[in-house]
């Protein structure tokens, strides 16, 4: 028996993907259907806000969740009011995809990959009756034009705190979770939500995260898929200067989550971590604190920051999606 039981277990249990680009069908993702049979909210994470392959793989997963499992709400880490124009486009064809996406205030979503997803949602909805069309919702409580009173009140509560304060971050996650709950409460019974946000927000093991609030409320009806990559590029605002820049990560360090996943034969795959592994060494890996690289929309002092990793337990995610090599997301050019 090989000493590396974790790698053996992963090789035996991964869902191998035919690729990460949309347009190739979803048959390879079919084993996920049984995993998600009773799930009401699926969190689709990302280790950075600027990785093309994370975005395209999530596009494929959205197609699967909509076509095969009947999910009808797509929720994004973006302003509640700002996403209304995108909803009007994907549901009723108002305006164009580019015009709608331009109303979403975060540069992170102004990419070719997100535009392609918005266009796919519109094409999917075009021939469906209104009640079966996928809706597009924002969950971030921002005090923006058109914000309802609930959203505006919570946005002002957050912005009254010092910028980048821990309490403000915790409140933001709490209110994003409440926004998801409000969406579900307003929809028909049985409605299922796809939630797109950063790994750090969606993890269920962090007591103040969006994911932990959802896990407390929905228990096993909440499923979070964390995303990881072994090496490659992404984009973020680099400080000092604040310029949108391509950044590159070298191979993951030995012992990290990404390093362990890279030892699997497949170049891109999903793996469900919910079933308790029979081998104690594998179970220890799932529970053990280890490193997983994660970057938000801004990076400071990149030569130092590129060497940092978050401390996580793999079991903070119900499953993991892995891509061996990544590239920068493609910003939309002006037309």
C-alpha distance (Angstrom), angle and dihedral (degrees) to the residues before:
residue distance angle dihedral
X1 . . .
X2 3.79 . .
X3 3.77 116.5 .
X4 3.83 93.8 -130.7
X5 3.78 99.3 77.4
X6 3.81 92.5 162.7
X7 3.80 91.4 61.8
X8 3.79 91.0 44.8
X9 3.80 90.9 51.3
X10 3.79 92.6 47.4
X11 3.80 92.4 49.1
X12 3.80 89.0 52.5
X13 3.81 96.1 46.8
X14 3.80 110.0 34.9
X15 3.80 123.4 111.6
X16 3.80 101.4 -129.9
X17 3.80 115.0 -140.6
X18 3.78 124.6 -143.4
X19 3.80 88.1 -144.3
X20 3.79 144.0 -43.1
X21 3.81 100.1 -111.6
X22 3.83 118.5 96.6
X23 3.77 121.4 -119.9
X24 3.81 97.8 61.7
X25 3.80 97.9 93.8
X26 3.79 127.6 -109.4
X27 3.81 104.5 -102.5
X28 3.81 92.2 113.3
X29 3.82 89.7 58.2
X30 3.81 92.9 53.5
X31 3.85 95.3 104.0
X32 3.81 87.0 67.0
X33 3.81 89.9 67.0
X34 3.80 93.2 77.3
X35 3.81 91.5 44.8
X36 3.81 91.3 54.8
X37 3.79 98.1 37.4
X38 3.82 95.3 117.3
X39 3.81 98.5 26.7
X40 3.79 119.8 119.3
X41 3.82 101.1 -179.7
X42 3.82 122.3 36.4
X43 3.80 116.6 -167.7
X44 3.82 113.8 -151.6
X45 3.79 107.1 -162.6
X46 3.78 136.4 -168.5
X47 3.79 132.2 -158.7
X48 3.82 89.9 -142.9
X49 3.79 134.4 19.4
X50 3.80 91.9 -129.1
X51 3.81 110.8 50.5
X52 3.80 116.4 121.5
X53 3.80 96.3 -156.7
X54 3.81 93.0 51.5
X55 3.80 89.0 53.2
X56 3.81 95.9 46.2
X57 3.80 92.8 46.0
X58 3.80 89.7 50.3
X59 3.80 87.9 51.3
X60 3.81 88.2 56.5
X61 3.80 90.8 47.8
X62 3.81 91.5 50.1
X63 3.81 89.2 52.9
X64 3.80 89.1 51.6
X65 3.80 94.7 46.4
X66 3.79 92.0 48.6
X67 3.79 100.0 41.2
X68 3.78 101.4 36.7
X69 3.81 105.1 25.7
X70 3.80 103.9 30.6
X71 3.82 100.6 -119.9
X72 3.81 109.2 169.4
X73 3.83 106.1 179.3
X74 3.80 125.7 67.5
X75 3.82 112.0 -167.2
X76 3.81 123.1 -169.1
X77 3.80 135.6 -164.3
X78 3.82 89.9 -110.9
X79 3.80 139.2 97.8
X80 3.79 118.5 -55.0
X81 3.82 93.8 -136.1
X82 3.80 95.2 36.1
X83 3.80 91.9 61.0
X84 3.80 94.9 56.3
X85 3.79 93.0 87.5
X86 3.81 89.9 53.0
X87 3.80 89.7 50.1
X88 3.81 90.7 50.0
X89 3.79 88.8 52.9
X90 3.81 99.5 45.7
X91 3.81 93.9 42.1
X92 3.82 103.1 36.6
X93 3.81 106.2 11.1
X94 3.81 95.2 -114.7
X95 3.82 110.9 167.6
X96 3.80 120.5 -29.1
X97 3.78 133.8 -53.1
X98 3.81 91.5 -111.3
X99 3.78 93.0 50.0
X100 3.78 91.6 48.8
X101 3.79 94.9 46.6
X102 3.81 90.6 49.7
X103 3.82 88.7 66.5
X104 3.82 92.1 61.7
X105 3.77 104.7 95.8
X106 3.80 101.3 -144.1
X107 3.81 120.0 87.8
X108 3.78 87.2 -150.7
X109 3.80 90.7 77.3
X110 3.83 96.3 42.4
X111 3.80 92.5 94.9
X112 3.77 138.5 117.2
X113 3.80 89.5 -114.4
X114 3.82 95.8 56.3
X115 3.81 90.6 42.5
X116 3.81 89.3 55.3
X117 3.81 90.2 51.7
X118 3.82 92.1 49.8
X119 3.81 90.2 49.8
X120 3.82 90.4 49.0
X121 3.81 91.2 51.8
X122 3.79 90.2 52.4
X123 3.81 92.7 48.5
X124 3.81 90.4 48.6
X125 3.81 92.3 49.6
X126 3.79 97.0 44.1
X127 3.80 97.1 86.4
X128 3.81 98.5 33.8
X129 3.81 129.8 96.4
X130 3.82 112.5 -103.6
X131 3.81 96.0 -104.7
X132 3.83 92.2 57.3
X133 3.79 97.7 47.4
X134 3.81 119.6 112.4
X135 3.81 112.6 -110.9
X136 3.81 123.6 -145.7
X137 3.82 116.2 -140.1
X138 3.79 137.3 177.5
X139 3.80 120.5 -144.0
X140 3.82 105.1 -174.6
X141 3.85 112.6 109.3
X142 3.81 102.3 -130.4
X143 3.80 126.7 161.0
X144 3.79 94.3 -127.2
X145 3.82 135.7 142.1
X146 3.78 109.5 -67.6
X147 3.79 95.6 17.6
X148 3.80 114.1 150.2
X149 3.79 119.5 -122.9
X150 3.79 95.1 -100.4
X151 3.79 91.8 53.6
X152 3.81 96.1 42.1
X153 3.82 93.0 49.8
X154 3.80 92.1 53.0
X155 3.77 93.0 43.9
X156 3.80 91.1 54.7
X157 3.80 90.3 48.3
X158 3.81 90.1 55.1
X159 3.81 96.5 43.7
X160 3.81 91.2 49.0
X161 3.80 87.0 69.7
X162 3.83 122.6 79.3
X163 3.79 113.8 -78.4
X164 3.82 113.4 -89.1
X165 3.80 91.0 5.9
X166 3.78 118.2 160.4
X167 3.78 91.5 -127.0
X168 3.78 90.5 52.3
X169 3.80 91.0 51.9
X170 3.79 91.3 49.4
X171 3.79 91.9 49.1
X172 3.79 91.4 48.8
X173 3.81 91.2 54.2
X174 3.79 91.7 46.2
X175 3.78 92.3 51.9
X176 3.80 93.5 44.5
X177 3.81 87.1 55.8
X178 3.80 89.6 49.5
X179 3.81 88.8 50.4
X180 3.81 89.8 55.7
X181 3.78 89.6 49.3
X182 3.82 91.0 49.8
X183 3.80 89.9 52.0
X184 3.79 92.1 52.2
X185 3.81 93.1 44.1
X186 3.82 89.6 54.1
X187 3.81 94.7 48.5
X188 3.78 130.5 76.1
X189 3.82 116.4 -79.7
X190 3.78 110.9 -85.1
X191 3.81 95.2 29.4
X192 3.81 112.2 151.4
X193 3.81 125.9 -148.4
X194 3.82 132.9 -149.5
X195 3.81 108.9 -154.2
X196 3.84 120.6 -160.5
X197 3.82 115.7 -163.9
X198 3.80 143.6 118.5
X199 3.81 120.8 -62.1
X200 3.79 90.4 -115.8
X201 3.79 93.1 58.0
X202 3.79 95.6 45.0
X203 3.84 101.3 45.0
X204 3.79 110.4 116.6
X205 3.79 97.7 -151.8
X206 3.81 98.6 66.3
X207 3.80 109.4 88.9
X208 3.81 96.1 -142.0
X209 3.81 100.8 37.6
X210 3.77 127.3 111.3
X211 3.78 87.7 -114.2
X212 3.79 94.2 52.2
X213 3.82 90.6 53.7
X214 3.80 90.8 49.3
X215 3.81 91.0 46.6
X216 3.81 90.6 51.8
X217 3.79 91.0 52.7
X218 3.80 103.4 35.8
X219 3.82 101.1 26.1
X220 3.81 109.2 -171.9
X221 3.78 90.7 -1.0
X222 3.81 85.5 76.9
X223 3.80 116.1 74.7
X224 3.81 123.8 -179.9
X225 3.77 124.1 -162.6
X226 3.80 111.7 -161.4
X227 3.82 119.0 -154.5
X228 3.81 126.5 -138.7
X229 3.81 137.8 171.0
X230 3.79 132.4 -164.6
X231 3.82 96.9 -140.0
X232 3.78 144.5 -28.1
X233 3.77 146.2 84.2
X234 3.78 137.5 -38.5
X235 3.80 136.5 161.2
X236 3.80 131.3 -114.7
X237 3.80 141.0 147.8
X238 3.79 106.0 -83.4
X239 3.80 119.8 -149.3
X240 2.93 139.4 -117.8
X241 3.78 91.6 48.7
X242 3.80 101.1 22.3
X243 3.81 94.5 -126.9
X244 3.80 120.5 156.0
X245 3.78 101.8 -113.5
X246 3.77 142.1 174.7
X247 3.81 111.3 -115.2
X248 3.78 126.3 -170.7
X249 3.79 129.8 -149.2
X250 3.79 122.1 -156.9
X251 3.81 124.0 -139.9
X252 3.80 114.8 -48.5
X253 3.77 116.6 -98.7
X254 3.81 119.7 -100.7
X255 3.78 112.2 -91.0
X256 3.80 95.4 26.6
X257 3.80 123.5 120.2
X258 3.80 91.4 -108.6
X259 3.80 92.3 49.0
X260 3.80 91.4 51.4
X261 3.80 91.6 48.9
X262 3.82 91.1 48.0
X263 3.80 89.9 63.9
X264 3.81 89.7 68.8
X265 3.80 115.9 101.5
X266 3.81 95.0 -123.5
X267 3.81 121.8 81.5
X268 3.81 94.4 -147.1
X269 3.79 127.0 19.4
X270 3.78 149.8 138.2
X271 3.78 125.0 -125.7
X272 3.79 129.0 -167.5
X273 3.82 112.5 -139.3
X274 3.78 98.8 -177.0
X275 3.82 99.5 91.9
X276 3.78 109.6 81.6
X277 3.83 107.2 -112.3
X278 3.78 112.1 -122.6
X279 3.78 93.1 -139.9
X280 3.81 112.4 79.1
X281 3.81 92.4 -145.2
X282 3.79 90.0 58.5
X283 3.79 91.6 45.0
X284 3.81 89.6 52.7
X285 3.81 90.8 52.2
X286 3.81 91.2 52.1
X287 3.83 91.3 50.9
X288 3.81 99.8 35.6
X289 3.80 123.9 102.2
X290 3.77 110.3 -112.4
X291 3.81 141.2 148.9
X292 3.79 129.9 -77.7
X293 3.80 121.2 171.2
X294 3.79 115.2 -123.5
X295 3.81 132.5 171.9
X296 3.78 130.7 -179.5
X297 3.78 130.1 -153.2
X298 3.83 93.0 -68.6
X299 3.79 132.2 48.3
X300 3.80 127.5 -169.7
X301 3.81 128.2 -161.3
X302 3.79 91.8 1.5
X303 3.83 98.0 -165.6
X304 3.80 87.6 63.3
X305 3.79 99.5 31.5
X306 3.81 94.2 53.2
X307 3.81 88.2 68.4
X308 3.82 94.6 54.5
X309 3.79 127.4 98.4
X310 3.77 135.4 -176.1
X311 3.79 118.0 -113.4
X312 3.79 110.1 -122.3
X313 3.75 143.1 153.3
X314 3.81 112.7 -125.6
X315 3.82 87.5 -131.8
X316 3.83 89.2 66.4
X317 3.81 81.1 81.0
X318 3.79 121.4 55.5
X319 3.77 88.4 -147.1
X320 3.78 140.5 0.3
X321 3.79 132.8 -134.1
X322 3.79 116.0 -155.3
X323 3.81 133.2 -164.0
X324 3.79 119.1 -179.4
X325 3.82 99.2 -151.5
X326 3.81 128.8 22.1
X327 3.79 139.8 -171.0
X328 3.77 135.9 -159.1
X329 3.81 118.4 -78.1
X330 3.80 110.5 -109.0
X331 3.81 114.4 -112.9
X332 3.78 115.9 -137.7
X333 3.78 113.0 -106.1
X334 3.80 121.4 -137.7
X335 3.81 117.7 -96.1
